Amino acid sequence: MNDARTEDPRYDVCIALNYYAPYVSGLTEVARVLAEGLAARGRSVAVVTSRHDRSLPRRERIAGVEVFRAPVLAQVGRGVVAPGFPRLVAQVARRSRVLNLHLPMLEAAWIAARCGNVPVVSTYHIDVWVPRTLTTPLQVAAVNRSARRALARSTAVVVNSEDQARYSSQWPVIRGRPWQAISAPCVHREDGRPVHRSSDGLHVGFLGRIVEDKGIPYLVRAFRRHAAPQDRLLIGGDHQDVRGRSAVAEVRAAIGDDQRITLLGFLKGRQIADFYASIDVFALPSVAESFGIVQAEAMMAGVPCVTSDLPGGRYPVVATGFGRLAPPRDPDAIWRAVEELRDLPAEQRAVHAKEARDRFGVAACLDAYQELFDRAASGVPLGHRPASPPGSRPNGEAA
């Protein structure tokens, strides 16, 4: 690459994160939808990420977005060792009006310190969570230290919700910077077909990565203890291309020989719309969660949600009232919440679905980020914008 320090920025925004499409997670989907959405609006967007799959090109253009990938030497847990990644981010960032860092990221502090006068807008998704091992405390401490330093250098900080921010270990730093709550961009999955319905019983669904922090075995135990013979549990999500360790073995062990439970595998595009159209209640039994795009998309499709009562993860239910909260790791409480939602009238589902689409849709997210990036690039003073939801129901109860 030529010298990146040119007089005129080439990109309106450089988005930096450790993983990007085709890898799928909540964090990568936020970045992808944001990048492609801004590009579709005529903004020049670059994404800098790792080349986590060696079959991927070092540089390509995807949906109007220039994607740069740094070579990876090794994978350590959920992270990658990519020595050239920070330097590549700094090079592209210096050719951009704004750098958008997606945290947590081990390299964040180094990057934020080496981008010259380019304004840094950090999107802080969640406190780092990894399955506990002997080295976990060291990993977490290193990532948290890097996040603190990057946040302290940021022109502005974006969080998914005020609830997420205030309960974060990084709140002492975040509250000292201009910060704004912008909900993750969620896609309206419409015109789905109920292709997965196989009985006239209650159909409960989970969609997401099959990893330990999603708490799927607790949902399986809840279903097996309490569900009727005609009820069904549909579990969709990737358990092969996941960073860190897949939890599919634990999920299959929990399922045992129960024929009422189906593992659907990785779903995408129209398949996701069909999944939402096939269920009566969505369940997100996470033990760690930042927002839960899948539950917001379920709401947008007219499906109420049961979610763990965790900061950030509970926000979509609290903000809309379209669901119930349950304590993490409590199968009996999960099923009680499911039962309370199974007969929610169609009229209420429609009203809540529209509210969810208005609140969590892609357009609202793009508008907020676009305004923030423009203000940061122009040097306009930025203040705190908590965006507490009007009419929110603090107990997460459906109206």
N, C-alpha and C positions, 0 to 999 in steps of 0.2 A: 504494500500500500504506500502511496506517496505521502509526503509530509502532511499531517492532518491539520496543521495550524494555518488555515487560510483566512483571509480577511472576511469573506462572506460565508456564513454558515451554509452548508449544503443541505442539512436536515433541520426541519422544525423541531423534531424531538428524537433523541436517542433513548431507546428503552433497553435496559440491561437486566438480565436475569440468568440464573444458572442453567435452566432448561427451557426449551421452547418447542413449538410444534415441529414434528408430529407427536412429541410427548404430551400427554394429557394429565393435568391436575388442576385443582381450582386456581392455583397461582398462575400456571401457564395459560389457562383459559382467559383470566382477567387480562393478562398482557397481550394475548393474541387478539381478542375481541377489540381491545383498546387500539392496538396498532393498526389492524385492518380497518376499523371504523374511522379512525382519523385519516388514514390513507384514502378511503372512499370519499371523505369530505375535502380532498384536495391538499392535505398536508403531506409533506415529505417526511417519511418515518423510516428510521433504521432500528433494527433489533440486533443486539450483540448478546451471544449466548455461547454455551459450550457445544462442541461437536460430540454429544454423548453417544451417538451412534455413528460408527466410522463409515457407514454407507451413505451418510448425508454429505452434501457438498460443503466446502468451506464458505462459499458465498452463493446466494441465490436470491431471486425475487419471488415472493409469495404474496398473492393478492395485493399487489402494489407496495409491499413492504420489502426493503432491502435487509436481508438477514445475513449477518456475519457470525461464523462459528469458529471458536478457538479449539485447537486440538486437545484431546484428553489423554493423559498418560495412564490414569488409573481411576477406579471408583472406590470410595471409602464410605461405606454405609449408604446414606442418601445423597452424599456429596460426590463431587468429582475433583480430581487433581488436574487442573488445566493452567499451567504456569503462564501461558500467554494471554489468558482471559483478561486480567486487569489492564494490561497494557493496551489490548485491542479496544476495550471499552473507552479508555482515556483518549485513544487516537480518534475514534469516531465521535465521542462526546465533544471534543474540541472543534469539531466541524458542525456542531449542532447548537441550536438556540437554547435548548433545555435538555438535561439528562434526567431520566426517570429511572431510579433504582428500585428494584423489587426485593424487599427484605423479608425474611432473614437471608443473609448471604455472607459467607466467611470473608470474602474479599472486599466488602463494602467500604470499610474505612480507608483502605489503600486507594480505592478508586475515587472516593469523594475528595481525597486530599490531593489528587493529581489531575484534576480537570480544569485547572486554571480558573478563569472567571465565569465559567459556564454555570448557570443556576442549577442546583440539584433539587429535584422534587422526589422525595423518597416515599414509596408506597410500602407501609409496614403491614404485612398480612397477618402475622401470628407469631407469638413466642415460639422459638424452635422447640420441637417435640420429636424425640427419637426413642425407640425401645431401649429400656435400661440395660446397660452392660457395664463392665468395669471402667471403660473409657468414656462413658456417656457424660459424666460431670465435666470432664475436660473439654469435650466437643461443645457442649452447651455453653460453657463459660467463654470459650474462644469466639463463638458466633455472637453471643450477647455483647461481648466487649466491642467487637467490630460494628455491630448495629448501633450501639450507643454513640460511637465516634462519628459514624456516618450521619445519624440523625442530628447530632449536634452541629454538623456542618451544613445541614440541609436548609435551603431557602424556604421550603415548606414540606410538610409531612401529610400524607393521605392515609387514613385508616378506613376500614369498612364500616365502622359504626363507633359512636362515642362509647358504647358499652364495651366493645372490644378494647378500645384505647385505655380507658380508665382502669381496667383490670389487668393490663399488660405490665410486665416487669419493666418495660421501657417508658411507662407513663411519666416518671419524673423528667425524662429528657423531652418527650413529645410535647408535654404541656408548656415547656419553655420555648417552643418554636411555633411559628404560625402553622396551624394544623386544620385539616378539613376532613369531615366524614363524607365519603362518597361510596355508596353501595356498589358492590361488584356488579359488572354488567351481566344480565341474565337474558337468555334468548327465549322468546315466546315459541314454544313447540306446539304448533297448531295442526289441526287436521290429522291427528293420529288415529289409528285403527286399533281396536281392542284385540289384537291378534294373540295375546298371551292369556286371555281368559279361558279357563278350562272347566269351570263349574259355576253354579249360581251362588256360591259362597262369597265371603269377604276376601278380597284380594289386597294384600299388603305388599309394598315394594320398597326396595333399597337400590340406589344407584350410586356408584362411586368406586374409587380404587379399593381393591380388596387388601387392605393393610390393617395393622393392629390398631391404629388410632381411630378407625371408624367404628370399632366396638360391635362388629356384626354378630359375633357369637351371642351377645346378650339379646339381640333381637331374635335370633334363632331359638334360643332357650325360651324366650317369652312365647313365641309362636307354638313351640312343641308342648309347652305346659298347658296352654289355655285354648288354642284354636280348635274349632269344630272340624269334623271330618271333611266337610265340603270347602273349608277355607284353604287359601293358597298364599304362599310367600314366594315372591319373585325377587331374585338377587342379581342385579346387573352390574358389570364393572370389570375392569382389567385386573388380572392377577399374574400376568406374565411380564409386561414391560412396565414394572414399577420400581422406583428407586428405593433401595433398602430391601427389606424382606417382605415377600408376599405372605399374607395370612390365610391363603386359601386352604392349607392343610388343616388349620384350626377350625375354619368354617365348615369344611367337609366333615370333620370329626363331630362337630356340634349337630350337623344335619343327620348324620347316621344313615339309617335306611328310610327316613321319612319321605315318602313319595309326594307329599303335598308341597315340598320345597324344591324350587328349580333354580339352578345357577345358569344364567343366560349368557355369561361371558361379556366381552367388550361390545358396547353399543355405540353407534354414532349416527348422526344425521336423522333421517326419517325413523330409524329404529328407536331413537329416544322418544320421539313423539308417540310412537306406538306403545312404548312401555308405559308412559304416563296415562295414555288412554285405556290401559288394561288394569289399572289399580284403583282402589277406593281410598286408600290411605297410604301416604308416604312416610317412611320412618328413617330417621338419621340418628342412630344411637351412639354417636361419637364419644370418645373419651377426651378428645382434643379437637377443637373446631374454631375456625376464624369467622366464617360466614355461612358457608353451605350453599353454593350456587344451585346445586341439584334440588334442594328443598324449595328455594325461591322459584325455580322453573316449574316445579310440580304445582306450587300455588298458582302460578300464572296459567297453568293448564286446568285449573279448577280442582286440584287435589289437596286436601288438608294434610298437615304434617304433624308428626310427633317427633320432637327433637330433644336432645339432651339439654338440661338447664346449665349451660356453660356460657360465660361471657363471649360475646361475638356470635357464636353459633346459634344462640337463642333469639338473636335480633330479628330475623325475618318473621318469626312467629309473634314476638312481642309487638313489632311494628304494625302488623296487619290483624292480629287476633285470629289468624286462619290456622289454628292448630292447638296443640297442647305441649307443655313441657314436662319432662320426666327426669328424675335424678339419674346421673350417669351410672352405668353398671347395675341397674335394677330391673331385671326382666319383668317382675310382676307389675311394677309401676309403668313400664313401657306398654304392657298389654292393657292396663286400665285406661291409659290415654288413648290407645287405639280404639277401644270399645266406645269411648265417649264421642268419637268422630265418625264411626261407621255409618250412622244414619243422618248425617248432616244434610239438610234439604238442598235440593238442586239450586233453589233461588239464592240461598246464602252462599253456596259455592261460587255462583256466577258473580255476585257482588264482590266477594273477597278476591276472586281471580282478577277482576278489573283493577282493583286497588293494587294488587301485587304487580300487575303489568305497568301501571302508572309509576309505581315507586321503584321497581327494580329493573325496568327495561333498559335496553342498550342505549337508546337515545339520551335518556336522562344522565347516564354515566358519562357518555361522550361529551355532552354539553358542559358538565361540571369540570372534567379534566381539561377540555379545550380552553375554557376560561381561565383555569388555574395556570396552565402552561403559558398562556399569553401574558397573564399578569406577572408571572415570575420572569419571563424573558424580557419584559418591558421595564422591569424594576419597580413596578407598582407596589406600594406597601401592602403586605398581606396580614390579615388578622385571623383569629380563631373562628371557625365556622362549624359548630358542633352538629347542626342538623338533627336535633332531637325530633322524632316523628310526631306530628300532631295527632292527637287521638289515639296514641299507643296505649295498649292494655298491659300494665305491668306484670300481671300474672300469666300472660300468654294464653288467655282464654279466648276461644272462638265466640264471636258475638251470636 
